[in-house]
Amino acid sequence: MKPTTNQLFERQITLSEIGEVGQQKLQNASVLVVGCGGLGSPIAVYLASSGVGKLHLVDFDTVDITNLHRQVFYSLEDVGKPKTEILRKFIKGRAPFTEVKTINKAITKENVFDFIDAVDLVVDGTDSLPTKYVLNDACVLKNKPLVYGSLYKFDGYVATFNVKQKDGSYSANLRDAFPEMATDIPNCEEAGTLNAIVGVIATLQVNEVLKIITDIEKPLTNELLIYNSLRNTQLKMKLKPVFTKDKIAKIFKVQTYVDVACSGQNTDWQIAPEDLKQKLLSKEQSRNLEIIAVLENLKLPFKVNQTIHISKFDAKKINIDASKTYVMVCQRGFNSYRATEKMKKQYPDLEVLNLTGGISSYE
């Protein structure tokens, strides 16, 4: 069956605020969705189902079984496969008028402009602070609206940044809410999250995109909506545009957009992924390693000797073998570094190393 646009979008076109003119605006629009996980996957599906003509999906990761409780558009059969490709196939099965382009790589300072130049607006569905900031700053420099979403346990945050106002100025951006990247905010993997709040924030982001494209009512500009799912409460924090394009340009020139928590780590306490690989390939050297994972349910490319969640990590309770080298691992190298610090404080002469960049950097 090949439906017509009127059949697919009849209920939406019926809305006087949308109509055929609004539906055509959606068809003509191109949107970049960065991150295809808990936020990004429903965002992409809803946007395509609403009739957005072009979607660019960016995600470098694969489907993981520990994420399925909130990434509901993936199945058990998809585990281990690229998120972008699975999501593209799902969308094409229900949105024949949407062109989907997939990019299976991470966004960096070096390539961010290549991604955003070709679209009308950007949606942030990531849980990476460096990615959020590089997207924000690039959107400011290129005059692109950015629909922001983030999560922390039972709280969700939504805002629409950098929208052109009637006087020609631009609304507040991420740095007007949070001037600098925090170093102590865990992501969903580390802090946990309930799937309901993920769905709520994703659909709120979709709502912002649809309002911007169709130009109906007022998007969440110059304010940050904070929603708590346990109490069903929300508040709006007013934002004042302070970080202008000139200020952002200066920041962009010097900022590396790497995790600032990692940039301050002791280089003497690090082991590079390539060096760990070489040690693991050698039977003699591998016997001298004691690898400890500090997060549970990690998708590990090698065996670990024990798993101790960072929240329960107590160096005093670990039986130490002074002849071994202890290697701490987590997903991105942040929590494992915290464990390394605890081990070195308790056992200054013990050789303890942090896997630099975590499992994400180990290929």
N, C-alpha and C positions, 0 to 999 in steps of 0.2 A: 504493500500500500504506500502510495506517495501522496501525502497530504498537501493541502495548500496552506499558505500562510494564514489565511482567514480561519481555516479549521483549527490550526494549532493555537492561534493566539486570539480566538474569538472572545473569550472571557476578559482578556486584557484590553482588547480594542474597544470593548463595550464601555470601559471606563471613560467618561467624558474627558478626564484630565490626560488620558493617553491617546485614544482614538487612533486612526490610521496614520496621522502625522507623527505622533509619538512612537508608534510601532516602527515606522520607517526610520526614525532617528536611531532606534535600537539596532535595526538591521545595518545601518551605515556605520555603527560604532565599532571601534577596536579597543580591546581591553587586555592589559597585561596582568596576569595573576601569578604572583611570585609565591611559591610554596604550594604544594598539592597535598598537604596533610589534612589535619582535622579542620582547619579553617578553609584552606584553599580548595579542597575537593568539593565541598558543598557550594562554595562560592561559584566555582566554575560551572557546576551542573545547573544551578539556579539561573546564572546569567545566560547560559546557552538556552535553557528552557524558556527564558523570557524573550528570546529572539535577538540577542546580541550577535552581530554578524561575524565578528572576528575575535577569537580568543587566542592569546599567546600564553601557554602554560610553561612555567619554569620550575624545575625541581631536579636536583641531582641524585635524590635518594631512591631507595626501593621500598616496597611495601614490607612492613615488619609486623609480625603477629601481635606484638605488645601494643600496637597502635590501632588495631582493628576495632576496639571498643568505641573509638570516637571517629575513626576514618571509615564511615559507614558505606561509602561507595566502592570499597574494595572487599574482596572475599578471601577465604582461606586459600583458594586456588591461586590467588594473586601474590602470595607471600614470596618475596625474593625478586619480583619483577619490577621494572621501572614504573614509578607512580604516574609519570606523565603519559606513558603509552597506554596503560590500563585506563586512565581517566579519559584519554582521547577516544578510545574505543567505546566506552560507556556513553559519552556525549554524542558520538556520531549515531548511536542507535536510537536516539530520541530527539535529536536536534539537526535535521537535515539541512537547515538554512544557516547553520553556523560553521564557519571555516575554523578549524583548530590546528594551531601550529604548536609543536612541542619542542622544548629545549631542555635536554637532560644534562645540565651543568649548573654550577653555583654562580650566583651573581657576585661580581667583585668590582672594585673601583675601576679596574681596567676595562671591563666590558659593559658596565651598567648603562652607558649612553646608547650602546648598540641595541639594547633591549627596549629602552623607553622611547627612543626616537620614532619608532614605527607605530605607536599607539596613541590613543586619545587620553587615556588615563590609566593609572596603575593601582592595583589592589595588593596590599601587603598581607599575606597569609602565612608569614614565617614565624618561627620562634627564636630567631637569631638576632640579637641586638646589633651586631655589626651590619647585618644585611638591612635591618630596619633603618639604620642611620644613613647608610650609603644610598638607599632608595630615596629617603627623604631629601637628602642634600642634592642628589641628582635631579629629582623632580623640581626642586626649587630653581635650580640653575637652568632647567629646560622648560619652566613654566607649565608643568604637568600636574594636574590634581592627583593626590594620593589618598586613597581610602585605607585608613589604618585600623588594625585590630590586633589585640593582644590578650593574653590570659595569664592569670595567676590563681591557681587553685579554684576557688568558687567565684572569683571576680573576673569580669571582662571589661575591656576598654575599647571604645570605638570613637573615631574622629575622621573628619574629612579635611585634609590639609592642602594648603597652597592653591586655593580657588580664586580666580580673578574676580574682583569686586567691581561694582558699578563705576567707581572712581578710578579704575585702572590699577589700583594696588592689589596685593595678594593677601589672602587670609593667613592665619597663623600656621606654623608647621611644627613638626615633631620637637624641634629644639626649643620652641616656645613653651612646650609642656615639660620636657625633660632635656635641659641644655646639654648634658653629657651622658655618655653611656655609663650605666651603673655596673659595678663589678661583682655585686653579690645577689643578683636576681636569678634564681634557678629557672630552667625551662620546664616544660610540661613533663619531660622524661624524669627530671630530678625531683620536682615538687609534687607531681601527680595532678590529675585534673578529672573532673566529672564530665561525661560526654554531653550532658544537656547544655551546660554553659558554652561549650564549643559550638553547638548548633545555633544557639541564640545569637552569639556574637557574629557568626558567619552570615546569618540571614540579615542582621542589622547592617553589615557591610554591603551586602547585595542591595539592600534598600537604598543605601547612600548612592551606589553606582547608578541605579535606575533613576533616582531623582535628578542626578547630575546630567545624565544623558538626555532625559526627556524634559529637563528644565521645569520641573514642577515642585512647588513648595521650596523650603529652605533646607539645604544639607547641614550637617553638623560642622559648621565652620566657626572658628574662633571659640570652640568649646570642646571639651573632652567628656564623653559620656562614660560613666563608671557604673556598671551593673553588678549587683551581688545576687547570686542565684539562691542562696540559702534563705535570705530574708525577702527576696523579690523586691529589692529596693534599688533605686538608681538616683544618681545625682549628676549634675553637669558642672564641670569646672570651667570657668571662663578663662580664655586665653587671649593674650594681647600680642599682636605681631611685633616682635622685637628683632628676631634674627632675619635680617633682610638678605636679599640675594648677594649683596656685596660681602656681608659677614660670612655667609655660607660659602662663597667662593674662596675666601681666605682659609676657611676650615678645610674645605675639600682639597686644597692644594697641599696641605701638610698632613692631613689625617690618613692613616693607613687602613682604617676600617677592619682591624683585627680585634679579637677579643682583648680588651684592655686588661682584663684579669690575667691573661696569658702573657701579655707583653711585659709584665713586671715580675715574671718568674725567674728564679735563680737558674742561670744557664748551666751551672755545674751539677744541677740535680735533674738533668734531662737526658733522655735517650731517644734518639730520632727513630722513626718507624723503620728506616732501612737498616739501622744498626741492630735493632731488636730482631728483625727478620734474619740477619746473618747469624746472630747468636742462637736463634731457634733452629736454624738449619744444621748447626754443629751439635752433635750429640754430647760432646764433652762440655761445651759452653752452656747448653740448655740445662744440663744437670745442676749447674750452679745458679740457676735463676729460680726465684720464688715470685710468681706473678700473682698479684692480688687485684681483683676487680672490686671497685668501690661503689658500683651501681648494679642492681639486679637486672636480670633478663636482657643483658647486653648481647647483641649479635656478634659473637667473638670469632675472629678468624684463626684463633689458636686456643689451646687449653690453658686454663688458669688453675693455680693451686688452691685458691680459696676465694670466696666472695664475702665481703663485709661491707654492707651499705654505709655510705659516708656518715649518715646520721647516727650510726651505732659504732663508728670506728673509734676504738680505744687502743692506742699503741701498747699500753701497759699489759693488755690481755693477750698479746700476740707472742707465741713461743718463737723466740728468735734463734736462728742459726747464723752465727757471725761469719761463717765461711761462704755464705750465699749473698748474691745481689738481689735485692728486693725491687720489683718493678710494679708501680701502681698504675692502673689503667681505668679509664672511664670513657664516655662517649667523645668528649671534646678536650679533655686534658685539664679541666678546671678543678673538678672535685678530686681527681687523682692527685693533683698538686697539693691540695689541702691535706690529703692523707700523707703525702710525702713530707710536708712540713711537720706534721705530728710525729711521724716516725723519726725524723732527724732531730727533733727536739728531745725525744725520749732516748734515742740511741745515736748520739752525735758521730760515733765512729763507724756506724753501720753504713754500708753502701746501699743507698736507696735512690731510685731513679723514677722519674715521671715520664710516661710515654707522651712525648710532645704532640699536641693536637689531638690526642686520644684515638679511639678506634676510627673516627671519621677521617683521620689522615693516614690510616694504615690500609694500604691496598695490596 
